[in-house]
């Protein structure tokens, strides 16, 4: 029995965007030997989409995937290459877990944040899949419970990427 209520329905554009973000994470996870971890700033937002090899961190890969798929900059900086978990925490709307949808972002740790991941399934699921790029050997797809185990006492904040009625 599912105890989490399902959130409101998504519009067509928001649903399509969120599904394309999920697809981009599966692509990234399949290319993890060619995507290494590094805190590179500015984030290479103007490099060709899906070009490899690539070096970035958790926020960098979330930002790149959002840019490649046509989402607004999760850092609120119009894709100027700046951003980290703190800019996402400051810019995006904080929501309860049960409202989180695929494509929304999770930040572990209080401001400025320790690590960011992206939901690949709705947060109302008991243990949704997430996309993570927190160290070499990732990007990878994990269960939220596995990722949260690495941050046992950290605050977990759910962030809305785009509203249900989003239009490009």
KOLNUTI-848033 format. One line per 2 residues: number of its first residue (from 1); their letters; for each residue x, y, z of C-alpha. Coordinates in Angstrom, 2 decimals, padded with zeros to 5 digits. Layout:
NUM> a> X:Y:Z | ...
***
This chain:
1> xx> 000.00:000.00:000.00 | 001.37:003.41:-001.00
3> xx> 001.04:005.89:001.88 | 002.42:008.86:-000.07
5> xx> -000.24:010.93:-001.89 | 000.45:011.55:-005.56
7> xx> 000.98:015.22:-006.49 | -001.09:017.08:-009.05
9> xx> -000.89:016.13:-012.74 | 001.82:017.61:-014.92
11> xx> 001.22:019.56:-018.09 | 002.52:018.09:-021.35
13> xx> 005.61:020.34:-021.57 | 006.66:019.72:-017.96
15> xx> 006.14:015.95:-018.34 | 008.20:015.87:-021.55
17> xx> 010.99:017.94:-019.99 | 011.15:015.75:-016.90
19> xx> 011.23:012.54:-018.95 | 014.04:013.91:-021.12
21> xx> 016.03:014.77:-017.97 | 015.65:011.15:-016.80
23> xx> 016.88:009.93:-020.19 | 019.92:012.22:-020.00
25> xx> 020.84:010.76:-016.59 | 020.65:007.21:-017.96
27> xx> 022.93:008.33:-020.82 | 025.37:009.93:-018.34
29> xx> 025.43:006.82:-016.14 | 026.22:004.68:-019.19
31> xx> 029.18:006.97:-019.98 | 030.61:007.22:-016.46
33> xx> 034.18:006.19:-017.45 | 034.23:009.29:-019.68
35> xx> 032.70:011.68:-017.15 | 035.10:012.31:-014.30
37> xx> 034.49:014.22:-011.10 | 035.96:017.65:-010.47
39> xx> 034.82:021.00:-009.12 | 035.26:022.91:-012.36
41> xx> 034.05:026.50:-012.53 | 032.75:027.98:-014.61
43> xx> 030.50:025.04:-015.46 | 031.13:024.44:-019.21
45> xx> 027.54:025.32:-020.19 | 028.51:026.40:-023.72
47> xx> 030.37:023.20:-024.62 | 028.51:021.01:-027.14
49> xx> 025.77:018.94:-025.46 | 026.69:015.34:-024.69
51> xx> 030.33:015.91:-025.77 | 032.81:013.60:-024.08
53> xx> 035.12:013.36:-022.21 | 033.80:015.71:-019.55
55> xx> 034.86:016.71:-016.02 | 032.34:018.20:-013.59
57> xx> 030.77:017.78:-010.16 | 027.24:017.08:-008.90
59> xx> 025.90:020.60:-009.44 | 027.73:020.88:-012.74
61> xx> 026.14:017.75:-014.18 | 022.66:018.69:-012.94
63> xx> 023.13:022.14:-014.53 | 024.42:020.69:-017.81
65> xx> 021.59:018.16:-018.07 | 019.03:020.89:-017.42
67> xx> 020.61:023.08:-020.13 | 020.82:020.23:-022.65
69> xx> 017.16:019.37:-022.10 | 015.85:022.96:-022.24
71> xx> 015.02:023.53:-018.56 | 015.56:026.85:-016.80
73> xx> 018.92:027.20:-015.02 | 018.48:025.54:-011.60
75> xx> 020.98:028.06:-010.22 | 018.88:031.02:-011.38
77> xx> 021.85:032.55:-013.22 | 020.76:032.24:-016.87
79> xx> 023.43:029.59:-017.51 | 026.40:031.90:-016.94
81> xx> 028.50:028.93:-015.71 | 028.31:029.82:-012.01
83> xx> 026.46:027.74:-009.47 | 026.70:025.20:-006.69
85> xx> 024.30:023.52:-004.28 | 023.89:026.81:-002.39
87> xx> 022.63:028.68:-005.46 | 020.10:025.91:-006.09
89> xx> 018.97:026.08:-002.44 | 018.60:029.86:-002.70
91> xx> 016.89:029.92:-006.12 | 014.54:026.92:-006.33
93> xx> 011.31:026.47:-004.40 | 011.61:024.15:-001.39
95> xx> 008.89:021.48:-001.41 | 007.88:018.51:000.74
97> xx> 009.08:015.10:-000.43 | 005.61:013.89:-001.41
99> xx> 005.35:016.74:-003.95 | 008.69:015.97:-005.60
101> xx> 008.56:014.69:-009.18 | 011.17:013.20:-011.48
103> xx> 013.58:015.94:-012.51 | 013.33:017.76:-009.19
105> xx> 016.53:018.20:-007.19 | 017.56:017.01:-003.74
107> xx> 020.30:018.71:-001.74 | 021.90:016.98:001.22
109> xx> 023.12:019.32:003.97 | 022.17:022.76:005.21
111> xx> 023.10:025.86:003.22 | 025.39:025.90:001.28
113> xx> 024.74:022.18:000.84 | 027.03:019.17:000.64
115> xx> 025.77:017.25:-002.39 | 023.01:017.50:-004.99
117> xx> 021.20:014.74:-006.87 | 018.28:014.64:-009.27
119> xx> 015.15:012.53:-008.84 | 014.49:010.03:-011.62
121> xx> 011.21:008.86:-010.06 | 008.61:010.67:-007.98
123> xx> 009.43:011.40:-004.34 | 006.17:009.82:-003.18
125> xx> 007.69:006.41:-004.00 | 009.16:004.61:-000.97
127> xx> 012.72:004.56:-002.38 | 012.94:006.43:-005.71
129> xx> 015.84:006.28:-008.16 | 018.17:009.28:-008.29
131> xx> 020.99:010.41:-010.56 | 024.21:011.32:-008.74
133> xx> 027.69:012.53:-009.64 | 029.41:012.91:-006.29
135> xx> 032.83:011.34:-006.97 | 034.88:009.49:-009.57
137> xx> 033.09:006.29:-010.54 | 029.88:008.21:-011.07
139> xx> 027.62:009.47:-012.61 | 025.41:006.63:-011.53
141> xx> 021.83:005.71:-010.82 | 021.13:004.77:-007.18
143> xx> 018.23:004.41:-004.79 | 017.66:007.47:-002.63
145> xx> 018.16:005.41:000.53 | 021.62:004.32:-000.66
147> xx> 022.67:007.91:-001.41 | 021.22:009.23:001.86
149> xx> 023.29:006.63:003.73 | 026.36:008.67:002.83
151> xx> 024.89:011.70:004.61 | 023.37:010.14:007.75
153> xx> 022.74:013.33:009.75 | 022.37:015.81:006.88
155> xx> 019.26:017.83:006.22 | 017.53:016.68:003.01
157> xx> 015.90:019.45:000.96 | 013.66:018.82:-002.05
159> xx> 013.67:021.52:-004.72 | 011.11:022.06:-007.49
161> xx> 012.84:022.40:-010.88 | 009.78:023.62:-012.82
163> xx> 006.11:024.00:-011.91 | 003.51:021.51:-013.17
165> xx> 002.22:024.01:-015.75 | 005.71:024.99:-017.04
167> xx> 005.97:025.99:-020.70 | 009.26:026.58:-022.53
***
